[in-house]
């Protein structure tokens, strides 16, 4: 069936006590691989495109400077790729905007095929965050699109999301935020951090999740909590990457045991990006190490040159621009060298996403997720809003 909104996945996670991983993609092959591995494990899939991922997919190698038009073109390409591989999938597939920075960015995503969006107003005063988030809900829900908001600020750096210090979510404001905005789920700040440098032996403040969910249940409000900045940064991948010439230092993630411990308390969506970047970069370095003649390849040799110039970088968008056109458009690839590179990308996604589907407990739950169309979801929102 066509792509589905996020809301039915949230309801299933809350009912059955597991979490969905939500995985960021920046290339057509990544989207294909994320859906493939979810089908293998019979788990519903959440694919995320961040605001700057849309700019990269729109053709901007300098994605940090992407315009609204770049993001519009990129959103169309991501949506087309996810529809291509997900429309006939046996598992429900969601396309979610990660960290929409303003109303216009969110509107561009919805208008071009996203079935779920996040509006990040966490940097604003509470009243302004409420106002912005409510405006997004009022645009999205009549179209059946799910909305995620955020309260509290995560520290760390990821794309254009940056904060030096974190501010924990105040559980006492969670109910007020849900009531005033009508969001379906909420990203909380409780000790996670964006990027690969999260510190060693991180302990999450699970009391924040417990208190937030207890308040929601007491008031009879539906809501699921979202864990951002939750990459686990597998140390074996970091070690292998560095043995292959990378220079990634100080990289530590959120221990899987800490994430698993908060799932019973209403954390039903866990965002992961860094782990995929690390695994893909390790695989491509390993490929060039095992096939040194390919460093002089006319098509993919420039990729190796950029990796060597920036060994500390593990974001594929930094070193893939020489071959980015077919990767972002999904055009048929006939060059055997580039096909090898695409294989590296897909295997990295399979490894990371497969591991976390198992760890987060969503294996086999695809059939428990109600397959609701956007039109049907829009009708439910309308009915819920009518005075009784």
C-alpha positions in Angstrom: 0.0 0.0 0.0 1.1 3.6 -0.2 3.2 5.1 2.5 1.5 5.4 5.9 1.5 8.1 8.6 3.6 7.5 11.7 0.6 7.6 14.1 -0.3 3.9 13.7 3.3 2.8 14.4 3.2 4.9 17.6 0.0 3.3 18.7 1.5 -0.2 18.1 4.7 0.6 20.0 2.8 1.9 23.0 0.3 -1.0 23.0 2.9 -3.8 22.7 5.9 -2.2 24.5 8.6 -2.0 21.9 10.3 0.8 20.0 10.8 1.6 16.3 14.2 2.7 15.1 14.0 5.7 12.8 16.8 5.8 10.3 18.2 8.8 8.4 18.9 8.4 4.7 20.8 10.6 2.2 20.8 8.4 -0.9 18.4 6.3 -2.9 20.4 3.1 -2.2 20.2 3.8 1.6 16.4 4.1 1.3 16.2 0.8 -0.6 18.4 -0.9 2.0 16.5 0.4 5.0 13.2 -1.0 3.6 14.8 -4.3 2.6 16.1 -5.1 6.0 12.8 -4.2 7.7 11.1 -6.6 5.4 13.6 -9.3 6.4 12.7 -8.8 10.0 9.0 -8.2 9.4 9.2 -4.8 11.1 7.5 -1.5 10.1 10.0 1.0 8.7 10.6 4.7 9.5 12.9 6.4 7.1 14.0 9.9 8.0 15.1 12.8 5.8 16.6 15.7 7.7 16.3 19.2 6.5 19.8 19.2 5.1 19.4 15.7 3.7 16.7 17.2 1.5 19.2 19.9 0.4 21.9 17.2 -0.4 19.3 15.1 -2.3 18.3 18.3 -4.1 21.8 18.4 -5.6 23.7 20.7 -3.2 27.1 19.3 -2.4 27.4 22.2 0.0 24.2 21.1 1.6 24.7 23.5 4.6 23.8 26.3 2.2 20.8 24.6 0.6 18.0 26.8 -0.5 14.2 26.1 -0.1 14.2 25.1 -3.8 17.0 22.6 -3.2 15.1 21.2 -0.2 11.9 21.0 -2.3 13.7 19.1 -5.1 15.4 16.8 -2.5 12.2 16.1 -0.7 10.6 15.0 -4.0 13.5 12.7 -4.7 13.5 11.1 -1.3 9.8 10.6 -1.4 10.0 9.1 -4.9 12.7 6.7 -3.8 10.7 5.6 -0.7 7.5 5.2 -2.7 9.4 3.1 -5.4 10.7 0.6 -2.9 8.0 0.9 -0.2 4.7 1.2 -2.1 4.4 -2.6 -2.6 6.3 -3.5 0.5 4.7 -6.1 2.8 5.6 -3.9 5.8 4.2 -0.4 6.6 6.6 2.3 5.5 6.8 5.9 6.9 8.7 8.8 5.5 9.4 11.3 8.3 11.0 14.8 8.3 13.7 15.0 11.0 14.3 18.4 12.6 12.1 20.6 10.4 13.5 24.0 11.3 10.6 26.3 10.4 7.0 26.1 9.0 8.1 26.5 5.4 10.6 23.6 5.6 7.8 21.4 7.0 5.3 22.5 4.4 7.8 21.7 1.6 8.2 18.2 3.0 4.5 17.5 3.4 3.6 18.9 0.0 6.2 16.6 -1.6 5.2 13.3 0.0 6.4 13.1 3.6 3.8 11.3 5.8 5.2 12.5 9.1 7.1 15.6 10.2 9.0 16.9 13.1 9.0 20.6 13.9 11.8 21.6 16.2 10.9 24.6 18.2 12.9 23.6 21.2 15.2 26.6 20.9 12.2 28.9 21.3 10.6 30.1 24.6 7.8 27.7 25.5 4.9 29.9 24.3 6.6 30.4 20.9 7.4 26.7 20.6 3.7 26.0 21.3 2.6 28.5 18.7 4.9 27.2 15.9 4.1 23.5 16.7 0.4 24.2 16.7 0.6 25.9 13.3 2.3 22.8 11.9 -0.4 20.5 13.4 -3.1 22.6 12.0 -1.6 22.2 8.5 -0.5 18.5 8.8 -3.5 16.8 10.5 -6.1 17.7 7.9 -3.8 15.9 5.4 -3.4 12.9 7.7 0.2 13.7 8.4 1.7 12.9 11.9 3.5 15.6 13.9 6.4 15.3 16.3 7.4 18.3 18.5 10.3 18.8 20.9 10.7 20.1 24.5 14.1 20.6 26.0 17.4 21.0 24.2 19.9 18.2 23.3 23.5 19.1 23.3 25.8 18.2 20.4 26.1 18.8 16.7 24.3 17.1 13.8 23.9 18.9 10.5 22.6 22.4 11.4 21.3 21.3 14.8 23.7 22.6 17.4 23.7 23.2 21.1 26.6 23.5 23.5 24.6 22.5 26.6 21.5 20.5 27.1 18.4 21.5 28.9 16.4 18.6 30.2 12.7 18.3 29.4 10.5 19.4 32.3 7.9 16.6 32.7 5.5 19.0 34.3 5.1 20.9 31.0 4.6 17.9 28.8 0.8 17.6 29.2 0.3 21.3 28.6 2.4 21.0 25.4 0.3 18.1 24.1 -3.0 19.8 25.0 -2.1 23.1 23.4 -0.5 21.8 20.2 -2.2 18.4 19.5 1.1 16.7 18.5 1.2 12.9 18.3 4.7 12.4 19.8 7.4 14.4 21.6 11.1 14.4 21.5 12.5 14.8 25.0 15.9 15.8 26.3 17.0 13.2 28.9 20.7 12.7 28.5 21.1 11.7 24.8 23.3 13.9 22.5 23.6 14.6 18.8 26.7 13.5 16.9 29.3 10.7 17.6 30.9 12.3 20.7 28.4 11.6 23.5 30.8 10.8 26.3 31.7 7.4 27.8 29.2 5.4 29.9 26.2 7.7 29.3 23.4 7.2 31.8 20.0 8.4 30.7 17.6 10.2 33.0 14.8 7.7 32.6 12.9 9.4 35.4 12.1 12.1 32.9 10.4 9.6 30.6 8.6 7.9 33.5 7.2 11.2 34.9 6.2 12.5 31.4 4.3 9.3 30.6 2.6 9.1 34.0 1.4 12.7 33.5 0.0 11.9 30.1 -1.7 8.7 31.3 -3.2 10.6 34.3 -4.7 13.2 31.9 -5.9 10.6 29.4 -3.7 12.0 26.6 -2.3 9.8 23.8 1.4 10.5 23.3 4.6 8.7 22.6 8.1 9.8 23.5 10.9 10.1 21.0 14.6 9.6 21.7 16.8 11.8 19.5 20.7 11.7 19.4 20.5 7.9 20.2 23.2 6.4 17.9 25.0 3.7 19.8 28.4 4.3 17.9 29.5 0.6 17.9 33.1 0.6 19.1 34.1 -2.2 16.8 33.1 -0.2 13.8 35.0 2.9 15.0 38.1 0.7 15.6 37.9 -0.9 12.2 37.4 2.4 10.5 40.5 3.9 12.2 42.5 0.8 11.3 41.7 1.5 7.7 43.1 5.0 7.8 40.2 7.0 9.4 40.9 9.4 12.3 37.7 9.4 14.3 38.5 10.2 17.9 36.4 10.5 21.1 33.5 8.7 19.6 31.1 7.0 22.1 27.4 6.4 21.8 24.4 5.7 24.0 24.7 2.2 25.4 22.1 -0.1 24.0 21.2 -1.3 27.5 20.3 2.3 28.4 18.0 2.6 25.4 16.3 -0.7 26.0 15.7 0.3 29.6 13.5 3.3 28.6 11.4 1.5 26.0 8.9 0.3 28.6 8.3 3.9 29.8 6.8 5.1 26.5 9.9 5.8 24.3 8.5 4.3 21.1 10.7 5.9 18.4 14.5 6.0 18.6 16.4 8.1 16.0 19.7 6.8 14.6 21.9 8.4 12.0 25.6 8.4 13.1 25.9 4.6 13.2 24.9 4.3 9.5 27.5 7.0 8.5 30.2 5.1 10.4 29.4 1.7 9.0 29.2 3.0 5.4 32.5 4.9 5.7 34.2 1.8 7.2 32.9 -0.3 4.3 34.1 2.1 1.6 37.5 2.4 3.3 37.7 -1.4 3.5 36.8 -1.6 -0.2 39.6 0.7 -1.3 42.0 -1.2 1.1 41.1 -4.5 -0.5 41.1 -3.1 -4.1 44.0 -0.5 -4.2 43.8 -0.3 -8.0 40.4 1.2 -7.6 41.9 4.3 -6.0 42.8 5.4 -9.6 39.3 4.6 -11.0 38.1 7.3 -13.2 34.6 7.2 -11.7 35.2 6.5 -7.9 38.9 7.5 -7.5 37.9 11.0 -6.6 35.9 9.6 -3.7 39.0 8.0 -2.3 40.9 11.3 -2.7 38.4 13.2 -0.6 38.5 10.5 2.1 42.2 10.8 2.3 42.1 14.5 2.5 39.6 14.4 5.3 40.3 11.2 7.3 38.4 12.6 10.4 35.1 12.8 8.3 32.6 9.9 8.4 29.6 11.7 6.8 29.3 10.2 3.3 28.0 13.5 2.0 31.5 14.9 2.5 33.2 12.5 0.2 30.5 11.3 -2.2 29.9 14.5 -4.2 32.1 13.2 -7.2 29.5 10.5 -7.7 26.4 12.0 -6.1 24.2 12.5 -9.2 23.1 8.9 -9.7 23.0 8.3 -5.9 20.5 11.1 -5.3 18.4 10.7 -8.5 18.2 6.9 -8.6 19.3 6.9 -12.2 20.3 3.4 -13.4 24.0 2.7 -12.6 25.9 0.7 -15.1 29.5 1.6 -14.1 30.8 -1.5 -12.2 33.1 0.5 -10.0 30.2 2.7 -8.8 28.0 -0.4 -8.3 30.7 -1.7 -5.9 30.4 1.5 -3.9 26.6 1.2 -3.8 27.1 -2.3 -2.4 29.3 -0.9 0.4 26.6 1.6 1.2 23.8 -1.0 1.3 25.8 -3.4 3.4 26.5 -0.7 6.0 22.8 0.0 6.3 21.8 -3.6 6.6 24.4 -4.2 9.4 23.4 -1.3 11.5 19.6 -1.2 10.9 19.2 -5.0 11.3 21.1 -5.0 14.6 18.9 -2.2 16.0 15.6 -3.7 14.8 16.4 -6.7 17.0 17.7 -4.6 19.9 14.6 -2.3 20.0 12.2 -5.2 19.8 10.3 -4.5 16.7 11.0 -7.8 15.0 7.8 -9.4 13.8 5.5 -6.6 14.8 4.7 -5.3 11.3 1.5 -7.2 11.2 0.4 -5.5 14.5 0.6 -2.1 12.9 -2.7 -0.9 11.4 -2.3 0.1 7.8 -4.1 3.4 7.7 -4.0 5.7 4.7 -3.4 9.4 5.0 -7.1 10.0 4.0 -8.4 7.7 6.7 -6.0 9.3 9.2 -7.2 12.8 8.3 -10.8 11.7 8.9 -9.9 10.4 12.4 -8.2 13.7 13.3 -11.4 15.5 12.1 -13.7 13.3 14.1 -11.5 13.6 17.2 -11.6 17.4 17.0 -15.4 17.7 16.8 -17.2 18.9 19.9 -19.0 16.1 21.7 
